[in-house]
């Protein structure tokens, strides 16, 4: 039998996960730019799903949920990074990008074709 304090912690984690899921869904619908829309569900999946999986791990006393939580925490930000870089490469003309402060290239900037 789970104690009352532990049940309150589990309930709080489930509510927190639901709130983050709701906020992420709302942000996905309401934000205007594709880069802004990418940010909302990434945070919702990382924090919201993480809270729900941690609550499940506490209630069920299982390590599988902890491993899935670690996997989500590691892969969701990387997925967002690669989607953002793809969006940058496909929608921005490299000639319109201002030069970097130190004269080097930006990390996400594709090489500019040389003009003869």
MARZARO-314037 format. One line per field, with one value per residue: residue number from 0; residue in one letter; chain; x, y, z of N, C-alpha, C in turn. Coordinates in steps of 0.02 Angstrom, whole numbers, plus 50000, padded with zeros to 5 digits. Example, Ala and Ser with C-alpha at 12.3 -4.5 7.8 and 13.67 -1.06 7.14 Angstrom:
BEGIN
nugu (0,1);
koldren (a,s);
zati (A,A);
n_x (50660,50642);
n_y (49716,49888);
n_z (50390,50354);
ca_x (50615,50684);
ca_y (49775,49947);
ca_z (50390,50357);
c_x (50660,50645);
c_y (49835,50002);
c_z (50390,50394);
//
This chain:
BEGIN
nugu (0,1,2,3,4,5,6,7,8,9,10,11,12,13,14,15,16,17,18,19,20,21,22,23,24,25,26,27,28,29,30,31,32,33,34,35,36,37,38,39,40,41,42,43,44,45,46,47,48,49,50,51,52,53,54,55,56,57,58,59,60,61,62,63,64,65,66,67,68,69,70,71,72,73,74,75,76,77,78,79,80,81,82,83,84,85,86,87,88,89,90,91,92,93,94,95,96,97,98,99,100,101,102,103,104,105,106,107,108,109,110,111,112,113,114,115);
koldren (x,x,x,x,x,x,x,x,x,x,x,x,x,x,x,x,x,x,x,x,x,x,x,x,x,x,x,x,x,x,x,x,x,x,x,x,x,x,x,x,x,x,x,x,x,x,x,x,x,x,x,x,x,x,x,x,x,x,x,x,x,x,x,x,x,x,x,x,x,x,x,x,x,x,x,x,x,x,x,x,x,x,x,x,x,x,x,x,x,x,x,x,x,x,x,x,x,x,x,x,x,x,x,x,x,x,x,x,x,x,x,x,x,x,x,x);
zati (A,A,A,A,A,A,A,A,A,A,A,A,A,A,A,A,A,A,A,A,A,A,A,A,A,A,A,A,A,A,A,A,A,A,A,A,A,A,A,A,A,A,A,A,A,A,A,A,A,A,A,A,A,A,A,A,A,A,A,A,A,A,A,A,A,A,A,A,A,A,A,A,A,A,A,A,A,A,A,A,A,A,A,A,A,A,A,A,A,A,A,A,A,A,A,A,A,A,A,A,A,A,A,A,A,A,A,A,A,A,A,A,A,A,A,A);
n_x (50042,50028,50089,50007,50077,50162,50067,50017,50129,50141,50018,50037,50144,50080,49980,50062,50127,50016,49978,50091,50083,49962,49992,50095,50026,49935,50026,50079,49972,49943,50059,50151,50263,50365,50480,50449,50337,50400,50467,50373,50304,50417,50468,50355,50347,50466,50468,50334,50300,50406,50376,50257,50305,50397,50310,50241,50344,50371,50249,50236,50356,50462,50601,50600,50523,50602,50714,50655,50617,50744,50788,50696,50728,50855,50840,50735,50773,50880,50818,50736,50837,50895,50783,50764,50884,50868,50757,50813,50911,50830,50749,50814,50908,51077,51154,51089,51113,51186,51362,51461,51518,51655,51707,51705,51611,51434,51365,51255,51251,51246,51373,51420,51396,51529,51557,51600);
n_y (49941,50110,50255,50404,50524,50489,50462,50591,50654,50581,50615,50754,50755,50697,50792,50902,50853,50843,50979,51035,50965,51015,51153,51145,51092,51196,51298,51246,51259,51398,51479,51578,51570,51443,51403,51445,51365,51243,51246,51241,51107,51028,51062,51027,50889,50846,50891,50870,50735,50674,50700,50626,50497,50481,50485,50368,50277,50290,50247,50117,50059,50031,50013,50031,50141,50244,50231,50256,50388,50450,50426,50504,50631,50647,50633,50715,50857,50851,50808,50920,51013,50966,50974,51112,51158,51103,51176,51305,51290,51267,51378,51501,51618,51602,51714,51819,51812,51891,51928,51832,51881,51862,51842,51712,51570,51546,51416,51345,51385,51358,51324,51461,51483,51509,51654,51679);
n_z (50000,49959,50039,50106,50084,49979,49881,49863,49807,49688,49629,49615,49522,49412,49385,49356,49241,49156,49148,49084,48963,48914,48902,48808,48697,48674,48643,48525,48440,48443,48424,48306,48216,48138,48207,48337,48360,48364,48484,48592,48597,48616,48743,48815,48794,48850,48989,49033,48994,49058,49194,49209,49182,49286,49395,49368,49383,49520,49574,49523,49553,49461,49353,49218,49177,49222,49140,49014,49036,49049,48918,48844,48896,48843,48703,48651,48655,48564,48447,48423,48399,48278,48193,48196,48138,48010,47967,47967,47866,47755,47737,47741,47654,47625,47592,47650,47784,47922,47951,48067,48231,48257,48132,48087,48020,48044,48145,48093,47964,47792,47668,47563,47391,47281,47182,47015);
ca_x (50000,50066,50071,49971,50126,50184,50011,50015,50185,50122,49964,50066,50181,50032,49950,50115,50135,49957,49982,50141,50056,49911,50026,50131,49976,49911,50080,50085,49917,49938,50119,50147,50322,50381,50529,50413,50296,50444,50488,50320,50295,50479,50468,50299,50363,50521,50449,50269,50305,50452,50341,50211,50343,50425,50254,50228,50399,50361,50190,50245,50422,50493,50657,50588,50500,50660,50754,50618,50623,50811,50790,50659,50767,50913,50826,50689,50809,50920,50771,50719,50895,50902,50728,50777,50937,50838,50716,50858,50942,50782,50710,50854,50958,51140,51181,51054,51134,51241,51423,51472,51558,51727,51727,51696,51545,51385,51364,51202,51252,51275,51425,51396,51427,51577,51539,51660);
ca_y (50000,50172,50303,50464,50572,50465,50473,50663,50667,50552,50657,50818,50743,50686,50857,50941,50827,50863,51051,51047,50940,51062,51214,51129,51087,51264,51334,51219,51287,51471,51516,51595,51549,51372,51394,51451,51305,51188,51252,51223,51035,50998,51070,50989,50818,50833,50900,50839,50662,50655,50700,50570,50434,50477,50466,50297,50238,50290,50206,50047,50036,50000,50051,50043,50210,50289,50227,50291,50459,50472,50426,50564,50691,50652,50635,50769,50918,50839,50808,50989,51046,50947,51003,51184,51167,51090,51234,51360,51277,51266,51440,51562,51627,51613,51781,51867,51803,51937,51892,51820,51934,51850,51829,51641,51554,51523,51343,51317,51417,51317,51360,51505,51468,51560,51685,51690);
ca_z (50000,49953,50090,50084,50058,49914,49835,49847,49760,49623,49601,49594,49461,49358,49369,49324,49174,49118,49135,49032,48900,48892,48880,48746,48643,48661,48608,48458,48400,48443,48405,48235,48177,48144,48260,48400,48366,48380,48553,48640,48610,48641,48816,48844,48795,48896,49059,49047,48991,49111,49258,49210,49188,49354,49438,49355,49413,49592,49591,49504,49575,49402,49324,49147,49168,49232,49079,48961,49052,49029,48845,48821,48914,48799,48631,48631,48636,48503,48391,48410,48370,48208,48156,48189,48087,47944,47951,47950,47801,47700,47730,47746,47602,47659,47579,47693,47854,47938,47970,48138,48264,48252,48063,48070,47996,48092,48149,48052,47899,47739,47630,47510,47327,47257,47119,46972);
c_x (50044,50041,50038,50019,50149,50129,50004,50071,50168,50068,49991,50106,50135,49999,50000,50126,50077,49957,50032,50118,50005,49943,50063,50084,49949,49963,50088,50030,49921,50000,50122,50203,50336,50432,50497,50369,50338,50461,50436,50312,50359,50483,50413,50316,50418,50498,50384,50272,50354,50419,50293,50249,50376,50370,50238,50283,50392,50304,50202,50311,50459,50549,50647,50566,50557,50704,50720,50622,50691,50818,50755,50699,50827,50894,50781,50726,50852,50876,50751,50777,50902,50844,50738,50831,50911,50795,50759,50888,50893,50748,50751,50906,51025,51170,51149,51075,51191,51304,51427,51519,51633,51751,51720,51625,51499,51382,51312,51201,51283,51329,51394,51434,51471,51555,51603,51658);
c_y (50062,50221,50365,50516,50553,50473,50546,50682,50641,50594,50723,50810,50732,50751,50901,50918,50846,50937,51066,51021,50987,51127,51202,51123,51155,51304,51310,51248,51362,51508,51522,51564,51475,51358,51401,51389,51243,51187,51225,51148,51001,51004,51029,50914,50802,50836,50863,50763,50636,50651,50641,50504,50427,50457,50392,50253,50235,50244,50132,50018,49999,50045,50066,50115,50259,50289,50263,50366,50486,50474,50487,50627,50701,50663,50693,50834,50909,50838,50879,51027,51029,50973,51078,51197,51153,51148,51294,51350,51282,51333,51504,51563,51641,51683,51833,51863,51852,51899,51884,51872,51924,51834,51757,51631,51536,51447,51312,51345,51371,51357,51401,51488,51526,51587,51698,51756);
c_z (50000,50007,50062,50055,49988,49862,49816,49798,49691,49590,49577,49529,49401,49337,49332,49252,49129,49100,49080,48964,48871,48866,48814,48686,48624,48622,48536,48412,48392,48419,48329,48193,48188,48198,48329,48412,48383,48454,48602,48649,48633,48716,48848,48847,48845,48969,49075,49047,49044,49179,49263,49217,49256,49403,49429,49386,49489,49611,49578,49527,49520,49376,49250,49134,49177,49170,49021,48973,49033,48952,48817,48836,48869,48726,48609,48614,48573,48441,48372,48377,48296,48165,48146,48137,48017,47922,47931,47881,47743,47688,47729,47689,47637,47648,47624,47766,47869,47959,48046,48166,48254,48181,48041,48043,48054,48090,48102,47981,47847,47701,47573,47446,47305,47190,47079,46938);
//
